Amino acid sequence: MTSLDPHLSARLEPRASAPHARLRAMRRLHAAGIPVGVMVAPVIPWINDAELEAVLEAAHDAGASTAGYVLLRLPLEVAPLFRDWLDTHHPDRAAHVMSSINQLRGGKDYNSAFGTRMRGEGVYADLLSNRFKLARRRLGFDAQNSHWPRLDCSRFQRPLPPREDSPQGSLF
């Protein structure tokens, strides 16, 4: 989930389900006994970062039992697209947002280094991480550990063989 604000969500993900529809789906899955989690992503400084705790709380209320977040990543061709989006939708904040992103990425739009590419580095990254950890703890996400629930693989059924012989069917 990017945001609880349907207008911001529609601008960030124009073809994705609205926040209320995602929460409704989470409730239905949870009610059916299916493990539900939430990923707050991308977290964009000065755009949707203030909603982190609210998104976690709404997802928890909808039945999510685990949570994560990913800081905005701008690899290769994505950076100019995001800058255009930012200039179009938030021209008053564009310079501040990009300055913050660059600070999180060692002075660049993107840093692909494992361990930092999803979270960033520095004071702002630490602040975001601490906010997430505190909210996750307060809401009771991952009370036992930080992993997704163990899935029951005993319910898996091998697909039936094809009705006609086929070269691909011999793989199974």
Residue, then its C-alpha position, 0 to 999 in steps of 0.5 A: m500500500t502506498s497511501l490511505d489517501p485515495h487521491l494520492s494513491a491514484r496518482l502513484e498507482p493509477r491502475a491499482s486498486a484504491p486503498h479501501a478496496r485493498l483493505r476490504a480484500m485483506r479483511r476478506l482474506h483474513a476472514a477466510g483464514i488466509p495469512v495477510g501481510v502489508m508492504v508499505a511501498p514505496v515510502i517517499p520522503w515528504i510525499n507519503d512518509a507521514e502515513l507510515e503508521a496510519v497505513l500499518e494501523a489500517a492494515h492491522d485492523a484489516g487482519a494483517s499479521t506481518a508488515g514491511y516497508v521499502l523506501l523509494r528506489l530509483p534505478l536507471e530509467v525510473a529516476p527520470l520518470f519519477r522526477d517528471w511525476l514529481d514535477t507534475h504532481h508536487p512541483d512545490r516539493a520536488a527539490h526537497v523530495m529529491s534532496s532527501i532521496n539523494q541524502l538517503r542514497g549517498g548523494k545519488d538517486y539510487n544505490s543498488a548496494f545490498g542491505t541499503r537499497m531498500r532502506g537507505e542510509g543516514v539520519y532520515a533512514d534511521l528515523l524511518s526504520n525506528r518509526f516502523k519498528l515502534a509502530r510494528r511493535r505497538l500494533g503487535f505485528d510479528a509478535q514472535n518473529s519478523h518472518w511471514p507466517r509458515l505456510d501449510c504445504s500439506r494442502f498442495q496438490r500436484p496438478l493432474p496430468p494432461r489429458e493428451d500426451s505432450p512433451q511438457g507433460s513428461l516433465f512431471 
